[in-house]
């Protein structure tokens, strides 16, 4: 199994919206990717909550049956379509994939 974790720190304002609005939009877009490819076992998206310490604004935690499933997800048109918006609103991005 491959675990795929991505975190985004967002700009204060981008694409005509504030950080909180863009974070909510990102969550909606990511949540819509659940189940888009065989082998995507789990997809969880969270937005940093007020009052709790967080250095990033949006986090994606996902699990894939194998590397082929992760590759299929990353190449899927629905996932690829997220990239322009995410690139426009992010200040920083961190990613880690690991096998268990």
C-alpha positions in Angstrom: 0.0 0.0 0.0 1.1 3.5 -0.8 0.3 6.5 1.5 0.2 9.9 -0.3 0.1 13.0 1.9 0.1 16.6 0.6 -0.1 19.9 2.5 -0.7 23.3 1.0 0.0 26.7 2.6 -2.2 29.3 0.8 -1.8 32.9 -0.2 -3.8 35.4 1.8 -5.7 36.4 -1.4 -5.6 34.7 -4.8 -8.0 34.1 -7.6 -10.4 36.8 -6.3 -10.9 35.1 -2.9 -9.4 35.0 0.6 -7.5 32.1 2.1 -10.4 30.5 3.9 -12.6 30.6 0.8 -9.9 29.0 -1.4 -9.2 26.4 1.3 -12.9 25.4 1.3 -12.9 25.3 -2.5 -9.8 23.1 -2.5 -11.4 20.7 0.0 -14.5 20.4 -2.2 -12.4 19.8 -5.3 -10.3 17.1 -3.6 -13.2 15.4 -2.0 -14.8 15.0 -5.4 -11.8 12.9 -6.4 -12.7 10.1 -4.0 -13.1 6.8 -5.9 -12.0 8.2 -9.3 -9.6 5.3 -9.9 -9.5 1.6 -8.9 -7.1 1.1 -6.0 -7.8 4.5 -4.3 -8.6 3.1 -0.9 -9.0 6.2 1.2 -9.1 9.9 0.6 -9.4 12.4 3.4 -9.1 16.2 3.1 -9.0 18.6 6.0 -8.8 22.4 6.4 -6.9 23.9 9.3 -9.3 24.7 12.1 -9.3 28.0 13.9 -7.8 27.8 17.4 -5.7 24.7 16.6 -2.0 25.1 15.7 -1.3 24.6 12.0 1.4 25.7 9.7 -0.4 24.6 6.6 -4.0 25.3 5.5 -5.1 22.2 3.6 -4.0 18.6 4.0 -4.8 15.6 1.8 -4.3 12.1 3.2 -4.8 9.2 0.8 -4.1 5.5 0.5 -3.6 3.5 -2.7 -3.4 -0.2 -3.2 -0.1 0.2 -5.1 2.0 2.6 -7.1 0.0 1.9 -10.3 -3.1 3.1 -8.5 -1.3 6.3 -7.4 0.0 6.9 -10.9 -3.5 6.4 -12.3 -4.9 9.0 -9.8 -2.2 11.5 -10.6 -2.8 11.2 -14.4 -6.6 11.1 -14.1 -8.2 14.1 -15.9 -10.2 15.1 -12.9 -7.0 15.3 -10.8 -5.0 17.1 -13.5 -7.8 19.7 -13.7 -7.1 20.8 -10.1 -3.5 21.8 -10.7 -4.0 25.3 -12.3 -6.2 26.5 -9.4 -4.1 24.9 -6.8 -0.9 26.4 -8.3 -2.5 29.8 -8.4 -3.6 29.9 -4.7 -0.7 28.1 -3.0 2.2 29.7 -1.4 3.9 26.4 -0.6 3.3 22.7 -1.0 4.8 19.7 0.7 4.3 16.1 -0.4 5.4 12.7 0.8 4.6 9.2 -0.6 5.6 6.1 1.3 5.0 2.4 1.1 3.8 0.3 4.0 
